[in-house]
Amino acid sequence: LRGRREWIRARCVLFYYPLPDELDLRPVLREALAAGRVVALPRYRAGEGEYEAAIIEDEERDLRPGWAGIPEPHASCLPAALNQLDLVLVPGVGFDRDGRRLGRGKGFYDRLLASVHGIRCGVAGEWQVLESVPAEPHDEAVDCILTPMRWICCRPRTV
């Protein structure tokens, strides 16, 4: 990731806080904060049943246990405009080379990604890149997939 132009050019990045079975990008998140990039994480809005992006400036100070116990930005953290995100790092259960993403079945990331204009990058272990994953019409694809071994370019999307 650190050598990719998509990362080098990104000034506003949406990370995720990893679950135990997801790749942990917190060291890169900390580097981004130290470098002065705008760093955001998903924050669950219970009333709407969806995620928004919220900006953090300090990992320890700004994160609190949120929906399902996942750390997320405190209510005092300002929202980030989804159309201003340069790069979104997206977790998933599985991905395929066409950018289809298998999530956890609630559609939270699909609704969030629908408004993102920046690069949508799936983050996965090699074992999570599959020949094919099921997709429904509301599912949002990623533009690329990052694994510890490679960067996979998926089909370009039309915006």
C-alpha positions, -999 to +999 in steps of 0.1 A: +000+000+000+027+025+010+043+024-025+010+027-045+003+061-061-033+057-049-020+059-014+007+085-020-019+109-036-046+103-010-051+132+014-084+120+029-086+082+037-114+061+052-100+032+072-118+005+091-112-007+126-104-044+121-124-073+135-103-103+146-106-120+112-097-088+091-063-075+081-051-049+106-041-016+090-038+003+122-001+008+118-008+026+085-036+045+101-012+058+127+013+068+101-014+087+082-024+106+113+013+114+120+017+126+084-012+150+088-036+132+064-073+134+071-082+100+086-118+089+089-135+057+102-170+044+098-195+054+125-228+037+128-259+059+128-285+037+145-315+059+135-307+054+098-292+019+100-261+030+081-225+041+084-211+076+080-175+085+078-162+106+108-128+122+111-104+112+139-073+131+150-061+108+178-068+071+178-070+067+216-089+099+223-114+098+195-125+062+194-152+046+215-169+012+214-197+015+189-222-008+172-214-045+179-185-033+201-164-021+171-144+010+180-157+040+160-153+078+162-169+095+192-200+115+186-179+147+189-159+138+158-169+157+127-184+138+097-163+135+066-180+142+032-181+109+014-176+126-020-143+141-006-127+108+003-097+100-019-093+064-008-116+040+010-101+008+025-129-017+026-130-049+046-149-080+034-154-117+039-144-123+003-137-105-030-134-115-066-113-101-095-143-082-109-144-062-076-175-079-062-174-079-024-190-103+000-197-085+033-214-095+064-249-093+050-263-060+064-254-038+035-238-011+056-207-007+035-228-009+002-248+021+013-217+040+023-198+032-009-227+043-031-217+079-023-179+076-025-162+091-055-127+082-046-109+049-050-126+020-033-100-006-023-109-040-008-085-053+018-081-090+020-059-120+028-050-141-002-075-167+009-103-141+006-097-135-031-121-160-048-130-169-083-165-155-078-186-141-050-224-138-051-237-103-059-271-086-058-281-054-076-275-031-046-240-045-040-212-019-046-180-032-061-145-021-053-120-007-078-090-027-066-081-053-040-050-051-017-036-083-002-003-087+017+011-101-016-004-080-044-026-052-057-054-064-080-070-039-104-107-047-110-130-036-137-132+002-139-166+015-127-186+042-143-193+072-121 
